Amino acid sequence: MATSKTHIRRYLNLSWQYAILMVVVLIIFVPILLMIWGGMKTRDEFVSFPYQPPNPIRWENYISILATDTFWVMLRNSLIITVGTVVGVVFCASMAAFAFARTQFAGKNFLFNYFTIGLLFPISVAILPEYILLRQLGGLDTYWGVIVPQIAFGLSLNVLILRGFFQAVPGELQDAAYIDGCTTFDFFWRILLPLARPAIAAVSVLAMVTSWNQLFLPLLVLNSEDKWTLPLGTMQFMGQYVSDWALIMAFVTITMIPTILFYFLAERQIVSGLTAGALKG
């Protein structure tokens, strides 16, 4: 009898958990689904039937966007800035995390706390001194004027994630590598980084999503339209086609595809990297 009650209680607990998860999934995916459907309708259909599936499905909005040179120029700019940011964040954060996790030096705890304090300050807080510094250095209307600040403000969280993962690697492995003749850099490059692929994937996707969706910094730095990114293009597109919400939905849907694909391709490693960083960090 007691066993039966235990099974019933466990079943009820799981039922509540699944019900909550279903609600969360609906909250996240229903707006995305409505946006994809909206891009497959005409303007009048979207206004009259915004919540119904398209019938028939129309691809004209997506085709018209992909047929313009402006979209591909913005896509190229977004890719250049995003790839540069991801490479810079992974490179700098991994080396800093290695120093904090596997080496001993004076002021180590103070410097690590300095990095973690950066979590409290988003990039928009320091936008005025950033603009002044970039103007003095000639970084306005350049790709690196967007990439470098994004790398700097992305270090805090990513160093925290990678440090936790690096600390999880047994110290005996490092000792064995030194006995075999590895230098500190050899251990970092040839042994630690391959083992840290899940954490690297987590850091990469976080940096990619942040950079890909960044609007405020490119809006301030990039003046030439031939250097605009997709978020800036979305803003311009909404202003130009403010009455054609179906076309706007199609444009926003297309801009989401690269980040969604990257996440699904690296989902397993991303979850492993974040879990390891949370347990050890």
N, C-alpha and C positions, 0 to 999 in steps of 0.2 A: 504493500500500500504506500509506504514511504517512497519507494522507488518510483512508483507511478506519479506521485505528486511532484517528485523532483523532475521527471521528464516533462510534465505539464508546465512547470514553472520555467524550465529551460526553453521549451517551445514558445511560451509567451514572450520571454525576453528576446529571443531571436526574431519573433514576429514584429515586435516593436522596433528593433534595430533595422530590419529590412524595410519596414514602413517609413522610417525616418530617412533611410538612404534613398528610397524611391522618391520621396518628396524633394530631397536635395537634387537628385538627378533631373527631375522634372523642372525645377527652378532654373537649372543651368542649361538644359538642352532644349527646352521648349522655345525660348527666345531665339536660339541659334537656328532651330528648325523653321520658325516663322520668317526669319531673315532670308534663309535659303529659298523658301517658298516664294517670298515676296519678290525676289529677283527673277522668278520665272513667270511673272504676271505682267500684264500691261499696267499703265498708270491707273486707268479707270477700274480695272479689276482689283488692284491693290486697295484703292479707296473704298470700293463697294464691298469687297469680301476679304478683309485683311487676314482673317484667321482660318480661312479655308484653303485646302491644298489646291494648287494650280490645275485647272482643267480647261483646255489642254495645257501641257507643259510648253513654255515658250523659252527658247534660248537666245532670243534676239538681244536682250540686254547684255548678257555675258559676251556674246560675239562682238557686239559694237564696242565694248570696253577693250577687249583683247585686240581689236583691229586698229586701235589708235597708237601712234608712236609715243604719245605722252605717258601712257601707262607703263610701257616698257622702260622708258627713261627713269621714271620714278622707282620702278622695281629694281633697276640696276643700282640706283643710288642707295636704296634701302639695303640691298645685298652688300654693297661695299662697306657701308657704315656698320651693319650688323656683323659681318664676318670680321672686320677689323676690331670691333668691340669684343667679340667672343674670344678671338685669339689673344688679344691683350689682357683680358680678364683672366683667362685660364693660365697664361704665362706668368703674369705678376702674382696672382693669388696662389698658385701652386708653389712658387718659390718662397713666398712669404709664409705660407702655411707650413712648408717643410722646415723653415728656420724656427718657427714657434713650436713645432711638434717634436723635432728630432735633434735639435742642437741646444746647447747651453751657452748663454752669453749674458753680459751685464745689461740690466734694464729690460729683460725679456718680458716679464709680466706687465711692466708699465707700457711697453710698446703694444702688446696684445690688447690691453685695455683701451689704448688709444684707437686701435682699429675697431673694436666693438662699439665705442662711443659713436663712430660714424654711422651706425644703424639708426641713430636718433635724428639724423639730418638728411632729408631727401635732397635731390639735386636742385629743386626749385628754391630752397632756402638760400643758397649761395649764388643765385643767378646773377645778381648785380656785380659782385667781384669777379665772377667768371667772365662776364661780358667785358669788363674793363681789362682783365688780364689777356683775354683772347684778342681784343683790339690792339693792345700794345705789342703782342707777339705776332700779329698778322694772321690770326686764325679765323677771322670772320669770313664767311662764305667759302669755307674749305671743309673737306671731309674730316680732317684730323681735328678741327675745331669742335666737332660733335663727338668724335670717337674718344679723345683723351679724357674729357670730363666724365663720360659714361664709364670708362675704365676706372677712374679714380673713385667715383661714388659707388661702383659695384664691388669694390674690394672687400668691404667690411663683412657682408654676409657670406661671400664666397670663401674668404679666408677662414671664417668660422666653420663652414661646412667641411672644407678640405683638411683643416687641422684635426677635426674629430676623426676623420677617416685615416689620416696618416698616423695618428696616435694608436689606432687599432691594430696596426701592423706590428707583429712581435719584435721586440728588441733583439732577440736571438738571430733573426734573419739579417739584421743590419750588422751584427757582430760577425756572422758567418761570411757576409759579403766583404767586410774589411779583411778578414783572414785570407780570403781568396784573392786579395789584391785590389779590390775596388776602392776608388776614391769616394769622397762624399758625393761629388757630382755624379759619378757612375752609379752609385746606389740610388740616387734620386731619379736619374734619367732612365736607367735600364731595368730597375727592379720596382721602385715605388710607384712610378707613374703607370706602368702597365697594370699593377695590382689595383690602382685607384681609378680604373676606367668607369665604374658606376658613379663615383663622386665627380669625376670630370664631366660625365654626361649630365649630371644634375646641375653643376655649375654652368655648363654650356647652355642648357635650355633656359635657365633662369636669366642669364645674360642676353640670350637671343630674344626672348619674349619682351624683356624690358627695353632693349634697344629697338626692336621692331615696332613697338607701340609708342615710342617716345615722340611726343609732339612739341612740348614747350621749348626744349633746347634747340631742335632743328629750326623751329619757327623764329627763334632769336638769332641764330647764327647764320642760317642759309638765306641769302637774299635773292640769288638767281634762281629762276624757275627751273632751269636745266639741272639744278642740284637738289631739288625738292624730293623728299621721301614720300612714301605712300600715305602716312598719316597726314602730312601737309596736303597731299593730293586729295585725300578724302575731305578735308576741310574746304578746299577750293571747289571740289566736285559738288558738295552739298550747297555751297553758295550759288553755283552755276545752274544746278538742276534742282532747286529747292522744292519745286512742285512735282517732280517726278521721283517719288519715293521708291518705286520699283527699280529704277535704274541705280539709285543710291544703294539700295539693299544688295544689288548684284555687285557693285564695286566693293562694298565692305566685305562681302562674302569672299571675293577673290583675294583680298588682302589678308584674310585669315588663313588661307590654305597652307602657306609654307610653315607657319608655326605649329599648326595642328598636325601636319605630316611629320615634322621633326619630333614632336612629342610622342606620337604613336610609335615611331621607329625606335626611340630610345626610352620608352616607358619603363621597362623592367630595370634598366640600369639607373634611371633617375630615382625610382622608388628605393632601390638598394642604397644609393649614395646618400639620399636624404635621411634614411633610417639610421645608417651607420653614423652620420654626422650628428644626429640628434642624440643617439645613445652615448657617444663619447664626448660630444661638445658640451 
